[in-house]
Structures are given as C-alpha cells and as structure tokens.
Amino acid sequence: MTAAGIRTDPISDRIVHVGQLEPLARELLAGPIWDYVAGGAGDEVTLGMASSAWSDIPLAPHVLVDASTIDTSTELLGHTLAHPILIAPTARHVSYHPERELASMRGAATAGALPVFSSLASSTLAEISAAATAEDSPWWFQLYVQNDHGWTQQLVEDAVSGGASALVVTVDTPTLGARDRDKRDNLGAAAGAQYPILAGMTPSPDSTPPHRRIYNPHLSPSITWDDLEWLVDISPVPVIPKGILRPDDARRAVDYGVGAIIVSNHGARNLDTVPPTAVALPGVVGAADGAVPVLVDGGIRRGTDVAKALCMGAHAVLVGRPIIWGLATYGAAGVTHVIEMLRTELEMAMALLGAPTIPELVDDLIWR
C-alpha cells in the first residue's frame, strides 16, 4: 500500500487466493453498491449454494503421470486462449473503479483473459473497442435484445464493427428477480446511474408504483425463441445464449444455430431456488452433445472449481464477482491477479490430477 492507503500491488500485499479480496472490496464498497455486488434474489438460497456446489464435488486423481509441463491453452470459437478462464459481463464498472471497463480491459489483457463487456457498462462501445485494440485483445459483447429490432441490430453492428467477436445474449432476464437488498436501498433510483451503450434506447414508461413494479426499462419482457433465431440470422459473429439451465432448452438453442451456450443463473440474482450451475452443467453438456462449446459461470472461486467444470464437459468458465473485488481493490492489477491466481491453482490441480493438458480433464477425474 502507498502512504495514502491506496492499494497498488496485490502480490506484495500477499493476496494469495481470490477470497481474500472480498472483505477488502466490501470495506471499499460499503452500502448500496456492495449490496448490489454481493446480493442475490429472494432468500438468496441459490446464491448460498453457488460456491459450495463446486466444492462439494470430489475429485479422483491419477498418480504417476508426468506433470513436468502443464498446458492450459485452449481453442474457443476461433480464438487460441492461454487458459479457459473468461471474465463474465458485469454492469457499471465506474461504481468500482474510476477507470471503469478500461481498467478491466487492461487487467484482462495482461492475464490473457477474454472479457465479456455488458450492455450496462459505464463505457461506450467506442471506448471499449479502443481499449481492446490498444491491448490487441479479443472481447465479446453481452446483449439484451430490445423490442425495437432496428435499434438492436444497429447495436449489434456497432459492437461487431468495434471488434466484438461474439454476442453473448442474455436469455434469462425478462425481468429482474426479487432483489430485496436493492429494493431496500432504492438502487434503481440511484443518482448518476448511466448506461452510455443504451443511451439511444427509448425506455418503456411504467406508471406502476415502485413497490409493485416488475419490469425494468432496460429489459424486454417479450423476448422469445423467435428473437434468438432472428439474432442468429443477422449476426456476422457467433451468438451465445447466456442463462440456460435446462437440457431441453440447450438442445433447442443448438437447433437454432447458436455458436455456444453459457450455463448461468445470472449470479443467483433472478429466480431464487434454481439449481447452482455446478448442478445444471452436466445436463446441458449432455444435451449439447458436442455440437457447440458449453461454458459456465457462477461461484467459481478456486482453480479446482475450474478443473471440475472442465472435467464435467465445460469448455471454459466465466468469473464475475471476484473480478469486481479485484477491480475495486487494485484496479487493473487486481483484475490481472484474480485471473492469475485462478490459473495458477488450475495448473496445480491439473498436475495433481494427472491431467497436464486441457483435453485430459475428463469426467473420469470426478469421483463417482
């Protein structure tokens, strides 16, 4: 830390696992912003299971395997990635660091991680594109399909022309869940909450009293499979639905021509008591049957969690809240350190499992 108390180097501060960053971020983001970051829906039952569902899965390592060289590289939708740890889309990075998504981009690039930037980012697409170009880093764009297809198509074109190499379309959020912490904090009316990427959108008026309000002006409650089909048809880059939990929905998404699937429960922030993603992942992998890559987010806190997801058939994982913790506490360096800690732990797990390359992380390494 500097004399002024500003944290600058997580390594010299002996941050050795991502969980250490959570209380530091809580201290910095105390109040409504921390409630928004940390909270889930309803009684937060699903939120409470997110990480424990991964830790409850036992591993079955092989022994006497040459682990002198560990290779975490992987291929994903045309990209050769240094490792299978991606950065999940999260909103309003200005709430966590003054350099916003630009710091996140730098941190991601240094760690060799592909970031997904949210429609609810606090930076413009032009700013994100320029930051990605400066770092020579690939990135994906998370999209909320709007009622106005013309406006949505223009947004797609702007993102793709700016370098987004895939569209991650959120399919599980016709409305937000019962986020009690945010309601209590009146976060939806927070002053200064701006979303420059959606600046040209005309929000739907809603005269419903706040305590009875269901819908969100930035989300379309009428999105259907027809909208997904339309998006696949118009998009020049792969379309990846995010928020699929059911095998039958996964199979249908494959039939509609998606480029990949993300198993997600929206950070346990929408419908409470849905299963944690560690529980939902095997069914979706089975339904996809190798036709498209399957990715998963939710509760990833250790390199062993990453290894388990890959053993269960995921091609990659996405990390959300820990990235915010790192960004809030150390800026770009914190983002880098989160990814590097997870990658290092993944390498250790691969060595100890007797699986020194990503393709060798198979279901047989899960204890049955």
Residue pairs with C-beta under 8 A, 6 or more apart in sequence:
1 7
1 8
1 13
2 8
7 13
7 24
7 329
7 330
7 334
8 330
8 333
9 330
9 333
10 21
10 326
10 329
10 330
10 333
10 334
10 337
11 337
15 21
15 337
15 341
16 341
17 302
17 341
17 345
18 301
18 302
18 322
18 325
18 326
18 338
18 341
18 342
19 301
21 322
21 325
21 326
21 329
21 334
21 338
22 321
22 322
22 325
24 325
24 328
24 329
25 34
25 37
25 96
25 324
25 325
25 328
25 329
26 34
26 38
28 328
28 329
29 37
29 95
29 96
29 328
31 185
32 182
32 185
32 186
32 187
32 190
33 95
33 96
35 181
35 182
35 184
35 185
35 187
36 95
36 181
36 182
36 185
36 187
37 96
37 321
37 324
38 181
38 321
39 47
39 179
39 180
39 181
39 182
39 269
40 46
40 47
40 48
40 177
40 179
40 267
40 268
40 269
40 272
41 47
41 177
41 178
41 179
41 268
41 269
41 270
41 271
41 272
42 177
42 178
42 180
42 272
42 273
43 272
44 268
44 272
45 272
45 273
46 265
46 268
46 271
46 272
46 273
46 274
46 275
46 276
47 267
47 268
47 269
47 272
49 268
49 275
49 276
49 299
50 267
50 268
50 276
50 277
50 298
50 299
51 299
51 301
51 305
52 276
52 299
53 275
53 276
53 277
53 278
53 279
53 299
54 276
54 278
54 299
54 300
54 301
54 302
54 304
54 305
54 308
54 309
55 302
55 304
55 305
56 278
57 278
57 308
57 366
57 367
58 366
58 367
59 304
59 307
59 308
59 311
59 349
59 353
59 365
59 366
59 367
60 364
60 365
60 366
60 367
60 368
61 352
61 353
61 354
61 365
62 353
62 354
62 355
62 365
63 354
64 354
65 354
65 355
65 356
66 356
67 350
67 351
67 352
67 354
67 356
69 356
70 347
70 350
70 351
70 356
70 357
71 356
71 357
71 358
72 82
72 83
72 84
72 343
72 346
72 347
72 350
72 358
73 80
73 81
73 82
73 83
73 358
74 80
74 81
74 83
74 84
74 315
74 316
74 358
75 81
76 84
76 114
76 260
76 293
76 315
76 316
77 165
77 166
77 238
77 259
77 260
77 293
78 165
79 114
79 138
79 165
81 112
81 114
81 316
82 112
82 113
82 343
83 112
83 113
83 339
83 343
83 346
84 306
84 310
84 314
84 315
84 316
84 317
84 358
85 113
85 306
85 316
85 317
85 319
85 339
85 342
85 343
85 346
86 113
86 114
86 115
86 116
86 295
86 316
86 317
86 318
86 319
87 104
87 108
87 113
87 114
87 115
87 116
87 318
87 319
87 320
87 323
87 335
87 339
88 116
88 297
88 318
88 319
88 320
88 323
89 116
89 117
89 118
89 119
89 142
89 168
89 242
89 320
90 118
90 320
90 321
90 323
90 324
91 118
91 120
91 121
91 122
91 195
92 120
92 121
92 122
92 193
92 195
93 100
93 101
93 103
93 104
93 121
93 122
93 123
93 324
93 327
94 100
94 122
94 123
95 122
96 324
96 327
96 328
97 103
97 104
97 327
97 328
97 331
99 331
99 332
100 121
100 122
100 123
100 127
101 117
101 121
101 122
101 123
101 127
101 128
101 131
102 123
102 127
102 128
102 131
103 327
103 331
103 332
103 335
104 115
104 117
104 323
104 327
104 332
104 335
105 115
105 128
105 131
105 132
105 135
105 137
105 139
106 131
106 135
106 332
106 335
107 326
107 327
107 331
107 332
107 333
107 334
107 335
107 336
107 339
108 114
108 115
108 135
108 137
108 139
108 335
108 336
108 339
109 132
109 135
109 136
109 137
110 332
110 336
111 335
111 336
111 338
111 339
111 340
111 343
112 339
113 339
114 137
114 138
114 139
114 140
115 137
115 139
115 140
116 139
116 140
116 141
116 142
116 168
116 318
117 123
117 128
117 139
117 140
117 141
117 142
118 142
119 141
119 142
119 143
119 144
119 155
119 195
119 197
119 198
119 218
120 195
120 197
120 198
120 218
121 128
121 195
121 196
121 197
122 194
122 195
122 196
123 131
123 196
124 196
124 197
125 141
125 158
125 159
125 162
125 197
126 162
128 139
128 162
129 162
129 163
132 138
132 139
132 162
132 163
133 163
138 163
138 165
139 163
139 164
139 165
140 164
140 165
140 166
140 167
140 168
140 240
141 159
141 160
141 164
141 166
141 167
141 168
142 167
142 168
142 169
142 170
142 242
143 152
143 155
143 156
143 159
143 167
143 168
143 169
143 170
143 231
144 169
144 170
144 173
144 218
144 219
144 220
145 152
145 169
145 220
145 223
145 227
145 228
145 231
146 152
146 155
146 201
146 220
147 204
147 220
147 222
148 201
148 202
149 230
151 200
151 201
152 231
153 234
155 197
156 167
156 231
156 234
156 235
159 167
160 167
160 235
160 236
160 237
164 237
165 237
165 238
166 237
166 238
166 239
166 240
166 259
166 260
167 231
167 235
167 237
167 238
167 239
167 240
168 240
168 242
168 262
169 228
169 231
169 239
169 240
169 241
169 242
170 242
170 243
170 266
171 223
171 228
171 241
171 242
171 243
171 244
172 242
172 243
172 244
172 245
172 264
172 265
172 266
172 270
172 271
173 219
173 243
173 266
173 270
174 219
174 220
174 221
174 222
174 223
175 214
175 215
175 216
175 219
175 221
176 216
176 219
176 269
176 270
177 266
177 269
177 270
177 271
177 272
178 272
179 269
182 188
186 210
188 210
188 216
189 210
195 218
198 218
201 218
203 217
203 218
204 215
204 217
206 213
206 215
206 217
208 214
215 221
225 252
225 256
228 239
228 241
228 253
228 256
228 258
229 256
229 257
231 239
232 239
232 256
232 257
232 258
237 259
238 258
238 259
238 260
239 257
239 258
239 259
240 258
240 259
240 260
240 261
240 262
240 295
241 253
241 258
241 261
241 262
242 262
242 264
242 297
243 262
243 264
243 265
243 266
244 250
244 253
244 261
244 262
244 263
244 264
244 284
245 263
245 264
245 265
245 274
245 275
245 277
245 280
245 284
246 280
246 283
246 284
247 283
247 284
247 286
247 287
248 287
250 261
250 283
250 284
250 287
250 288
250 294
251 287
251 288
253 261
254 261
254 287
254 288
254 289
254 291
254 292
258 292
259 292
259 293
260 292
260 293
260 294
260 295
260 315
261 284
261 288
261 292
261 293
261 294
261 295
262 294
262 295
262 296
262 297
262 318
263 277
263 280
263 281
263 284
263 294
263 295
263 296
263 297
263 298
263 314
264 277
264 296
264 297
264 298
264 318
265 271
265 274
265 275
265 276
265 277
265 280
265 298
267 297
267 298
267 320
267 321
268 274
268 276
268 298
274 280
276 298
276 299
277 296
277 297
277 298
277 299
278 296
278 298
278 299
278 308
278 309
278 312
281 294
281 296
281 309
281 312
281 313
281 314
282 312
282 313
284 294
285 294
285 312
285 313
285 314
286 313
288 294
293 315
293 316
294 313
294 314
294 315
295 314
295 315
295 316
295 317
295 318
296 309
296 314
296 317
296 318
297 317
297 318
297 319
297 320
298 320
299 305
300 306
300 309
300 317
300 318
300 319
300 322
300 342
301 322
302 342
302 345
303 341
303 342
303 343
303 344
303 345
303 346
303 347
303 348
303 349
304 345
304 349
305 317
306 317
306 342
306 345
306 346
306 349
307 346
307 349
307 350
307 353
307 355
307 361
307 365
308 366
309 317
310 316
310 317
310 358
310 361
311 361
311 362
311 363
311 365
311 366
312 363
312 366
313 363
319 338
319 339
319 342
322 338
322 342
323 335
323 338
325 334
325 338
326 333
326 334
326 335
326 336
326 337
326 338
327 334
327 335
328 334
330 337
350 356
350 357
350 360
350 361
353 361
353 365
354 360
354 365
355 361
355 362
355 365
